[in-house]
Amino acid sequence: MSLKVGDKVRIKSKEWYDQQNFINVAQCVLDCCGKVATITEVKENGYSLDIGSKNIRWVESCIEPISDGLVSTDNDHKLYIPSAAELKKSVTVNVPNDMEVSTHESNGRITINVHHKNNEVEECGRVKNGETYWHITGLGTIISSIEYFDPMDNILYKLKNYFKTEELAKKALPKYKEFFENLNIK
């Protein structure tokens, strides 16, 4: 048994119990499914938890350890706040008719890229390796970057958020600002 007193665990879901084909699972066990609990006692035949009937001995296969989430207690209610890895991401994007959106997720971060459908942003080509180019951030600011022909440089270029001069970026800025003002990220 690898768990110890004080460890936070989540009781496995009702769906998991259904898939195991257990015969006659007690209602008091099913009432605990999906909930978070703390191990109060470790015994040879299982664990005691601070949830449900005190007569239940939970075996390790029926619970899941929670390592980096938080549990907030309010009287007798427990609220599990999931770790970053468990969070669901939801994004709603409203864009003007002449723009499109693409997203990219890397290392837990979502990048939202905006580009014009009809190539309305002036095609400017690329600068040489090591030279400066400009692009527009999600906050609607113009920043400079050094061209290394790395994946991010390539993505910005393909999305037409890549400008050889700061003046060209300033010319495109109003359309990008309009888009970013209409973003609704939840």
Beta strands, then each sheet from edge to edge (+ up, - down):
strand 1: 8-11
strand 2: 36-43
strand 3: 46-49
strand 4: 63-65
strand 5: 70-74
strand 6: 77-81
strand 7: 91-93
strand 8: 99-106
strand 9: 109-116
strand 10: 132-136
strand 11: 142-146
strand 12: 183-185
sheet 1: 3+ 2- 1+ 4-
sheet 2: 5+ 6-
sheet 3: 7+ 12-
sheet 4: 8+ 9-
sheet 5: 10+ 11-
end
